[in-house]
Amino acid sequence: MTLTITALYAGLAGLLYLLLSAHVIKQRIATHQSLGDGGDDTLNRRIRAHANFAEYAPLTLILIAAFEAQGGAAPLVHLAGIALLLSRAMHAYGMQGDSHAWGRKYGIVTCFLLILVLSLADIALALI
């Protein structure tokens, strides 16, 4: 049993993580702020978008891997991977400012629903 589909989305998530990292670094350079946010709202938002990704993506990828490993249907594994990437991208977009708040809201809701569904599916598959 290989986790080929999960590996694809883990790799794509890694690239998104690097993009968010670069976004933070770019603002750190612009503000000459090596630690913390120095009171810069843009830097604070970028730091939180990056950190939020780091908080939710690993657990979600573990849940996706467990689903795939237990024989979850390939289209559903792909759907979960796409939902993870879209939810985290929407959240990061929404963190840019109030005019983009819809992205944060729908990114959070999508990610939470994904974690809930995957958790229940993994439990159900483990008990069968």
C-alpha positions in Angstrom: 0.0 0.0 0.0 1.4 3.3 -1.1 0.1 6.7 -0.2 0.7 8.2 -3.7 -2.3 10.5 -3.7 -1.5 11.9 -0.2 2.1 12.3 -1.3 0.9 14.5 -4.2 -1.1 16.8 -1.9 1.6 16.8 0.7 4.0 18.0 -1.9 1.6 20.7 -3.1 1.0 21.7 0.5 4.8 22.0 1.0 5.0 24.4 -1.9 2.1 26.5 -0.5 3.9 26.6 2.8 7.0 27.9 1.1 5.0 30.5 -0.7 3.4 31.7 2.6 6.9 31.7 4.1 8.2 33.9 1.3 5.3 36.2 1.8 6.3 36.7 5.4 10.0 37.1 4.6 9.2 39.8 2.0 7.3 41.8 4.5 10.0 41.3 7.2 12.5 42.7 4.7 10.2 45.7 3.8 9.7 46.6 7.5 13.2 45.7 8.8 11.5 43.4 11.4 13.4 40.2 12.1 11.3 39.1 15.1 7.7 39.6 15.9 5.6 41.9 13.9 6.8 45.3 15.2 3.2 46.5 15.2 3.0 46.2 11.4 -0.5 44.9 10.6 0.4 43.5 7.3 3.3 41.5 8.8 1.1 40.3 11.6 -1.6 39.0 9.1 1.1 37.3 7.0 2.6 35.6 10.1 -0.8 34.4 11.2 -1.7 33.0 7.8 1.6 31.2 7.7 1.2 29.9 11.3 -2.4 28.8 10.7 -1.3 26.8 7.8 1.4 25.1 9.9 -1.2 24.4 12.6 -3.9 22.8 10.4 -2.2 21.3 7.3 -0.2 18.5 9.1 -3.1 17.1 11.0 -5.3 17.2 7.9 -2.6 15.5 5.8 -2.4 12.7 8.5 -6.1 12.3 8.3 -6.0 12.1 4.5 -3.2 9.6 4.6 -5.1 7.4 7.1 -8.1 7.5 4.9 -6.1 6.5 1.8 -4.3 3.8 3.7 -7.6 2.3 4.9 -8.8 2.0 1.3 -10.6 5.3 0.9 -11.8 5.8 -2.7 -9.2 7.6 -4.8 -11.7 10.3 -6.0 -12.5 11.1 -2.3 -8.8 11.2 -1.4 -8.3 13.7 -4.2 -11.3 15.7 -3.1 -9.9 15.9 0.4 -6.5 17.0 -0.9 -8.0 19.7 -3.1 -10.2 20.9 -0.2 -7.2 21.2 2.1 -5.2 23.3 -0.4 -8.2 25.5 -1.3 -9.2 26.0 2.3 -5.7 27.0 3.3 -5.3 29.2 0.3 -8.7 30.9 0.9 -7.7 31.5 4.5 -4.4 33.0 3.6 -6.1 35.3 1.0 -8.7 36.3 3.6 -5.9 37.3 6.0 -4.8 40.1 3.7 -7.4 42.5 5.0 -11.0 43.1 5.8 -12.0 43.4 2.2 -10.9 39.8 1.7 -12.5 38.5 4.9 -14.8 36.1 3.0 -11.7 34.0 2.2 -10.8 33.7 5.8 -14.3 32.7 6.8 -14.9 30.1 4.1 -11.3 28.8 4.4 -11.9 28.1 8.1 -15.3 26.5 7.6 -14.0 24.3 4.7 -11.0 23.2 6.7 -13.0 22.4 9.9 -15.6 20.5 7.9 -12.8 18.6 6.1 -11.2 17.6 9.4 -14.6 16.6 10.9 -15.5 14.4 7.8 -12.1 12.8 7.6 -12.0 12.1 11.4 -15.4 10.4 11.3 -14.5 8.5 8.1 -11.1 7.3 9.6 -12.9 6.2 12.8 -15.5 4.3 10.9 -13.0 2.6 8.6 -10.9 1.6 11.5 -13.9 0.0 13.3 -15.1 -2.0 10.3 
